[in-house]
Amino acid sequence: MIDSREKQIIEFIQKVRECSSKEIFDEINLSVSYATLKRVLTKLISSNYISTKGQGKGTKYFISPAYQVIHPIDIDKYYEKEIDERQIKEGFNFQIINDVLSKHSMFTDNELQKLNKLQEIFKSNISQLTEKEYKKEFERLAIDLSWKSSQIEGNTYSLLETEKLLKEKETAAGKTKEEAVMLLNHKDALDFIIETPDYLYPLSVSIIEDIHSLLVKELDVERNLRHRRVGISGTNYRPLDNQFQISEALQDSCDLINEKANVFEKALLALVLISYIQPFMDGNKRTARIVSNAILMNEKYCPLSFRTVDSIDYKKAMLLFYEQNNISNFKEIFINQFEFAVNTYF
């Protein structure tokens, strides 16, 4: 989070557009030494909230283009306003992909340090497992992911019912056939990723379409890219409705993900951007979760089950990105779920 002192500095830089450290020190009553101010500025730079140009005494500070995307937002306060009261970015923002996400990291140095430490724990853990033990642990995660990913979309199967269905093909009483098919399709998609680990690299529009096809198999959902409008409940954000623009946005996202060097950033961007574009009539978030996990697994990183995510919190964090292009709350979910997965499975 941003403390009050950091907030004052950011607000001052926003107001004056660009300034020197001496101007900040002279204009803001922070009650700290100049050396302390410089340390705070260094922290804000490492967090990607501010940027610099020039050198030495000529150094100027300005708000990073990434600030709008990554700065913390109090999500409870944000949703105190009803849907029609919120000031939002109503349409799809192409610039967010090409001008911001492509040029800036979405993770701070501290966040990456935490994620990398967790990944080292994961690598150490799996190095001690036999192939049979690894498969058993992955099956446990796959059941949890299939259940939670479906629950987020309104599926009413319990976790125990999901386990019986996926292990024994036993459907639950009082549930629809479509709910069972949705869960079985998740397992099929995950099995496909395990059997063909290099299939999703490099990521392409056709690969995303293939994963979507697996997830909507035998469901009353159109395959292929959308060619008409789609609405999203709970928001006034309007996704693209032109098939050529949808294809362009999805291709831009694939190019961005393929160009990123950091695996965590690749996975997070796939999770967010496929959902943001809404390339299909239905099944977009399910597709995003599977593609994101495939990226992690392809690089031998720990996959996410999302088991402890509250469905409403997940949707709120996603809608925040739709409406404000702000990834902060969704990034927090990603980091927490990676930590949960490393500590729970394998």
C-alpha positions, 0 to 999 in steps of 0.5 A, spaced: 500 500 500 501 507 499 503 510 505 500 518 507 507 520 505 508 517 499 501 519 497 503 526 498 509 526 493 505 522 488 499 527 488 504 533 488 508 530 482 501 529 479 499 536 480 506 539 477 507 534 471 514 533 473 519 536 478 526 535 481 527 532 488 529 539 491 522 542 489 519 536 492 523 537 498 521 545 498 514 544 497 511 539 501 512 539 508 514 532 510 518 533 516 523 528 513 530 529 511 532 530 504 536 523 504 530 520 507 526 523 501 531 520 496 530 513 499 522 514 498 523 516 491 527 510 490 522 506 493 516 509 488 521 508 482 522 501 484 514 500 485 513 503 478 509 509 481 514 514 478 519 515 473 525 519 472 529 523 466 535 526 466 541 525 471 544 528 477 542 535 479 538 535 473 534 529 474 526 530 474 521 526 477 514 524 473 508 519 474 510 513 471 505 511 465 504 504 469 501 508 475 494 508 473 494 500 472 498 498 478 497 503 484 492 500 489 485 502 489 480 500 495 476 496 492 470 496 497 470 504 497 470 503 489 464 499 489 460 503 494 458 507 488 452 503 484 454 501 477 451 508 474 454 512 479 462 510 477 466 514 472 469 508 468 473 507 461 466 505 458 470 502 451 476 497 450 483 501 451 488 499 445 493 503 448 493 499 455 496 493 451 501 497 446 503 503 450 503 501 457 503 493 459 508 492 453 513 497 456 512 496 464 512 491 469 506 489 472 510 487 478 514 491 483 521 488 485 518 486 492 513 482 489 517 479 484 522 477 490 516 474 493 514 470 487 521 467 485 522 465 493 515 461 492 517 458 486 524 456 489 520 452 494 515 449 489 522 446 485 525 443 491 518 440 493 517 437 486 524 434 486 523 430 492 516 427 489 516 421 484 512 421 478 506 417 481 506 422 487 507 428 482 501 426 478 497 425 484 498 432 487 496 435 480 490 431 480 488 434 486 489 441 484 486 439 477 479 437 481 480 444 485 481 448 479 475 445 475 471 446 481 473 453 483 473 455 475 466 453 474 463 455 481 466 462 479 461 462 473 455 459 477 456 452 477 453 449 483 457 443 484 460 442 491 468 440 491 466 433 493 461 432 488 466 435 483 471 430 485 466 424 485 464 426 478 472 427 475 474 421 479 468 416 478 464 419 473 458 420 478 454 426 477 450 429 482 443 429 484 439 435 482 444 438 478 444 439 470 447 436 465 451 442 463 454 443 470 457 436 469 459 437 462 463 444 464 467 440 470 469 435 465 471 439 460 476 443 465 479 436 466 480 435 459 483 441 457 488 440 463 489 433 461 491 436 454 496 441 457 499 436 461 500 431 455 502 437 450 506 442 454 509 445 449 503 446 445 501 453 448 508 456 446 508 461 442 501 463 444 497 465 438 489 466 437 488 459 434 491 456 440 486 460 445 481 458 440 483 451 441 483 451 449 476 455 448 473 449 444 475 444 449 472 448 455 465 449 451 465 442 448 457 439 448 455 446 451 450 451 448 456 456 446 458 458 440 465 457 438 470 461 434 471 469 435 465 473 437 462 477 431 456 481 435 456 485 441 456 482 448 454 485 455 457 484 462 453 484 468 455 488 473 458 493 469 457 499 463 464 497 460 462 495 453 467 490 450 469 490 442 463 488 438 467 488 431 470 481 429 476 484 426 478 488 432 477 483 437 482 479 433 487 484 433 486 485 440 487 478 441 493 478 437 496 484 440 495 480 447 499 474 444 504 478 442 505 482 448 505 475 452 510 472 448 515 478 448 515 478 456 521 475 459 518 474 466 513 468 467 509 471 472 507 477 468 506 472 462 501 468 466 498 474 469 497 478 463 493 472 459 489 471 465 487 479 465 487 480 457 483 474 455 477 476 460 478 484 458 477 482 450 471 477 451 473 474 445 468 469 445 460 469 447 461 465 453 467 461 457 472 467 456 474 467 464 475 459 464 479 460 457 483 465 461 484 461 467 486 455 463 491 459 458 494 462 464 496 456 468 498 453 461 503 458 461 506 457 468 506 449 467 510 450 460 515 453 464 515 448 470 512 453 475 506 452 480 499 452 477 494 456 480 487 452 483 484 459 485 481 454 491 480 460 496 478 465 492 471 468 493 467 468 487 465 475 488 472 478 490 474 475 483 469 478 479 470 485 483 477 485 481 476 483 474 471 489 473 475 494 476 480 492 470 475 493 465 472 499 468 479 503 470 484 498 467 487 497 474 490 491 475 492 492 483 486 488 486 487 482 481 494 482 481 493 481 489 489 475 488 494 472 483 500 473 488 496 470 494 493 464 490 500 462 487 502 462 495 496 458 496 498 453 491 505 452 493 504 451 500 498 446 499 500 442 493 506 438 491 
